[in-house]
Amino acid sequence: MQGTADAAEVAKFDALAARWWDPRGPMAPLHAMNPLRTGWILGRLPDPHRCPTPPRLLDVGCGAGLAAEVFARAGYAVVGLDAAPEALAAARAHAAAAGLAIDYRAGGPEALAAEEAQSFDAVVALEVVEHVPDIRAFLAALARLLKPGGRIFLSTINRTARSFLMAKLGAEYLLRLLPIGTHDWRRFVTPAELAAALRAVGIRPAESAGMSFDPLRRSWRESRDVSVNYLMMGQKPAAGG
């Protein structure tokens, strides 16, 4: 374990790096989920083309860059951060082939916060909090990176009986949508727990939404059901606020 990253979790995702961009490979669920996640986030951020300079967006736990590339194409100045070197190598190669200028960096948010405190207009961590050993420390690092008035976006999995059946047993063992061992149900985080952890580090929870999966169409839609997958947005108080 190093900082807010768990070495075993990092190794798990590093092993998938070579097939990260394969929409029919082990990361197929993330490919299917990506339009909903990134669309929800972009709908709650300013249009970068209407800003004097491109807003800076940090994608923490970016993996091979599925979401980072969407944000870069939308006009944001994107920094992608991950502790998995093989995943980052895949991210850099894919971005270069696509002609995208994404600043990919290795490491965790606590080290970056020491260098670039209050540097980002938005911080994104998608499907990450259920893999970190200390959620409070992780969110505290994200909060330090955010400018006053900036926004944090998180997506994760609720800890419910339904999520155990669907996100653990169903996705990994029955439907084989994910490699077995991808998730530890005990690390799933309820919306109340996540909101409390955000408040504890000075971030005001502002909005949340459920993400519901249609197994027949293999697609995701926004819903009010947060019993399994959900999104949450938090906002840092403005300077003097």
N, C-alpha and C positions, 0 to 999 in steps of 0.2 A: 504494500500500500504506500502510495506517495502522494502527500497532500490530500486533496479531495478525490483522487482517482484510486480505484481498486485495481491492482496489478492483474488479478485474475480476470476481471471484467474487460480490461484493456486487451489482454491476450485473446480473449474470446472473440472480440470484434476484429482484431488484427488478422486473425485466421481467415476471416471472410472477405478480406480486402480485394482479392483478385476477382471476385464475382459480385462486388458491391453494385456495379452498374448494370448487371444482368437483370432485366425486369422479370425474368422467369426463374431467377436464382434464389438463394436464401434470403435476399433482401427484397423479394417481391412484395411483402406487405408494406414496406416503407415506400416503395415506388407507388403503390396504390393509394397510400395515405397522403403522399406528399402534396398533391393539388389542394386537398382540403386544408391541411395544416398551413401551407404557405399562403393560400388565398385568404384564410381567416386572419392571419397576421398582417398581410399587406393591406387588408381592408381597414385596419386599425392604426395604420401609420401614415404619415404625410406622403403625398406624391413627391418623390425625389426630384422630378422634373420641374416642380414649382418651388424648389428650395434654391437659395443662392449657391450653395455647394452641396454635393451629394451627402446625405446623412450617413454616418458611420454605423454599421450594423455588425455585431459580433455573434457568430454562430458557434456556441460552445458544444463540444462533442459532435463536431460536424461530420465525422466519419469521412466518407469519400466524396462528400459535397453535394448530395442530392438537393438539400434545401438551399445551401449556399449559392449554388448556380442560379436558382430561381430568383433569389434576392439580388444577385449581381445583374441579371438580365433586366430586372425591374428598375435599375438605376442606382442602387445603394453601393456605397464603398464597403465591401465585405471583408471582414477578417474571419477566417475559419480556424478554430482552435480544437485540437484533439491530442490525446496522449498516446494514440496508437500510430506508430510510424508507418506501418504498411498501408493503413487506410489513408494517411495523408499523402503518401506517394501516389496512390491511385487517384486521389483528389487533384493533386497538382497536374498529373498527366492528362486527366479528363478535361480540366479547365483549360490547359494549354491547347489541347486539340480543338476546343470550342472557341478559342480566342477570347477567353474571359480573364480579366485581371483580378484574381482573388488572392488575397494575402493569407496564405495558409501557414500556421505556426504550430509547433509542437509544444505540448505542456499543458498545465492546468490553469484555471482562472485565478487562483491565488497568486501565482507567480506573475501573471500578466497584470493583475491589479496593482502590484508593487511598482510596475513600470508605467502603466497607462490608466491611473485612477481617473474616474469621471471623464472618460474619453469617448464613450459611445452613446449614440442617440437611442439605440435599441440593442437589447441583448436577448438572444434566443437560445433555448436549450430544449431540444426536442427528443423525447424518449431517452432522457439522460438521468433524471433524478432518481429513478428506480434502480439505477446501477451504482450510485455513489454511496460510500459508507457513512458520510456525515452530511445530511441534507442541510442542516443549519449553517455549517461552515461553507458549504458549496454556494448557498444562496447569498451569504454574506460577501463572498468574493464577487459574485455577479453584481450585487448592489454597489460595491465599491467601483466597479468598472463603468457604471451607468452615470450619465450626466444628470444633473437636477432636472426634473420634469420628464426624464426618459422612461421608456417602458421595457418591461421584461415579459417575455412570452415563454411559457412552459407547456409541454405536452407530456402526459404520463398515464399511468394505469391505476385505477382505484383498487383498494384492497377490500374486496367483497367476495362473497361466496360465488356470485355470478362471474367475477373476473377470474377466479380460480378455475371455474369450469370452462370459460371461453378463452381467456388469454393465456392460460397455462395448459390445461389438459387438452382443450379443443385445438388451439393454434399449434401447439408443439407435438402432441401425441396423436390426435385424431385426424385433423386436416393436414398436418405437416406443413403448415404455412411458415413456420419458423424452425430453426434447428433446435433439437431437444437440449434443454439447459439454458436457453436464451434468458429466461426470466426466473427470478426467485420470488414467489408470491409474497413472502414475508417482507420483502422490500417495497412492495407496492405502497402507494401513499394516497390517503383519502383527501378529497378536496378540502375538508376542514383542517387537516394536518398541514397541508401545503399552504393554505391561506394563513394559518397561524405562524408558520415558519417565515413567510414573507413579511408579515407584520413585525416579527421579532428582529428583522434586519432593516427595518425602516421603509419597507415597500408596501404600498396600499393595494390590496387585491381589488381589481376593478371590474373584471368580467370573466365569465367562464362559459364553456359550452361542451356538450358531449360529442363524441365521435362514434357513430354507429356503423358497423360493417355488415354489408349484404353478402353472405357467402356465395349466393348463386351468381351474382354479377361481379363479385370480388371487387367491390368499390365501396367507398366511404362517403358518408354524408353527415352534415352537422345536425345535432339533435339536442333535446333537453335531457337525454339519458346520460348521466355521468357515472353509471354503475360500473363501467369498464374503462374505456378510453376517454380522456377529456383534455381540454385545453384551458389554460388560465393566463390571464394578463394581469400584471401588476404595474403600478406607476410609482416612481420616486418623486417625493415632493419637490416642487420647484424651489429654486433658491429663494430663501426668505419666507417660504411657505410653511 
